[in-house]
């Protein structure tokens, strides 16, 4: 069983993937900006898969490096080392993609 972290895990593709992983028996940490949405996602997963491992949620904005670092450390403290990261958080940066720098991400 692996520890999988999913950014943007409170809805959409991230939440769907979380369901598949929870069903498989993995430890899942969900990250998103809105703790209320994360709590709802956790309730949904736990009601669908009542015998699964506990799902951890952590509110963090992936565009804030310090907040993201803190969130990752919290998840590691609870479930151990992260085996896989699924980057499902969406964000929009205005402009031509070719003009973006690494700092934009």
Phi, psi and omega in degrees: 000134185253161171259116182247128175255133180237116173277147185068032187274002184273351181198174173059219184299319180300315180292321179298314178298319178303317179300317179297319182288320177297316179300325180287340179106008179282158169276129185237132172246126179256132175241137174196171183284328190256109183297325179298317178293323176296317179299319178296319179297317179298316178299318179300311181296318182290330177284325179286327184229073188295339181261014183279170174291153180300140176265131177259138175239147181213120178283129177195147175264117184294347177273356179252100185305317181293316179295321179295317178300314179299316180297317179298316180297323176297315180296319179295320179298328183272312186250357183088188184306145179276124180273325183216138173248128174249112183270097183244002178288135179258146176207156181237129174241117182298145176120177179285132181304320182296340180268357181284149176251169176301327179295336179292341183254000000 
